[in-house]
Amino acid sequence: MTAAITRTSPADMLRAMSPDIYKKAYKRGQMLSAFLEQEVHGEDAFKPQPDGLDAFERLLMEADIKTRSFADDGIFADEYGKFDDEPNTKALVPEWVRRVWRSAATGKRISSTRAVYSSDDTAENTLQRPRAMASSPREDLMIAPAIPVNELVAITTPVNSTAYTAFYLTNNAANQRMVRVGEAAEIPTAKLTSSEKTIRLLKYGRALEASYEALRRQRIDMIALHIARMAVQSETDKIGTILEVLVNGDGGTNTAAEVFNLTTLDPDATAGTLTARGWLAFQKEFEAPYVMSTILMQ
């Protein structure tokens, strides 16, 4: 027996929008955009759609809320007050803010052939955006961190508590390589061991405050500009914390970076002046199978 996968039309989904929809998404462990994809697109969820719209953008189009401007074509984003026309459109605001934030923080844009309803920017040099455009609230907004956080982290783990237990693998080449085994002899076993450290998580935040009078007649893409700038600053602050952990460790045993003196790598070098010999010698310090893949430097 198979169960049918049902779909909810964008119009019906828009009428149903309320804080309760966010609660349903949270119970599934999803953000609202992912929840809407499954509700609106059913078995085609997360697949490219013919018109390029995802489910959240379909709701914006159904509500006829334009979040982006194209001044050359005489098209301008709606005023923020249009979100407040109905309770269901007001419920779209938290997810719209999150998408603008994530788009600026990660530098990833969602392409859409209905760009005026898109809640994210479209990447340059794509079919939807074949030319670079000036950064302006009335044009495509291209704001992104100088160093994306996802370039520096190996894995992202969701956390639902005030503490995180770090897991460290112990790498021992002698216990991993193949050895010759005699007839009927027992095969040596590679043991996977680990060490743990609990890290207390701190809470950070920043509120964007504005009076309703300041918001209601402000273009949506202008407000998006301020949200994006806050997102980029947040990512910049995260980079500082990441660099601190990379260099000094997270407090666990042997988690700090190994330090090499330039004059040890190249006896002829002057402290503070990098040489080709010192640079090549530094790269050789990485133990196989690890190689240097990312460089952070001025």
QUIUR-V823485 format. One record per helix or strand. SS is the DSSP state (a for helix, b for strand). FROM is the first residue (numbers start at 1). TO is the last residue. Records with the same first field share a line. If there is no record, write none. Layout:
SS = FROM-TO / FROM-TO
This chain:
a = 10-16 / 19-27 / 32-44 / 55-62 / 71-73 / 80-85 / 87-90 / 93-106 / 115-117 / 149-151 / 173-175 / 212-216 / 220-248 / 262-265 / 276-283
b = 70-70 / 75-75 / 79-79 / 163-169 / 194-200 / 219-219
